[in-house]
């Protein structure tokens, strides 16, 4: 089937109506409110309940709050967390934390930011960041070890301070110096 086309007149062959229509659209968008965010300078406000990347925290004395119970490792759906607990003697400089982890790694490439690790942690050693920008130039940079996770987390001001209470109780009973 052959479709017959009408011949274009002189005005249509100049393409001026199409050019004028394009300018009208450009001018209309020029005066509209800007919706593009200039990312490094502007960041969106993180909503309440946002689950970002997990990190570890220290207590007030600067010790790791993690006691290597490995609950976070067991509950992690994509198996992004890997914990190697210390040997039977433990770490001598750990204070009241008997089982400070020998190694603690979170593979951020596998993490699905579900927040299960934070919910299951009995020591409140894992929290979720409010930051949403995880970048790296190599895959190895996105496997966070214990030192990097603690640097991200910093010191958590615990309301309960249970280790302080236990140390006070031990001193009162004459068990600790």
Secondary structure, DSSP 8 states (H G I E B T S, - for coil): ---------HHHHTTHHHHHHHHHHHHHHHTS------TTT------TT----EEE-B-TTS-B------HHHHH-TT--EEEE---TT--GGGTT-TT--SEEEEETTT-----HHHHH-TT--EEE-S------SSGGGGEE-HHHHHHHH-B---SS-HHHHHHHHHHHTT---
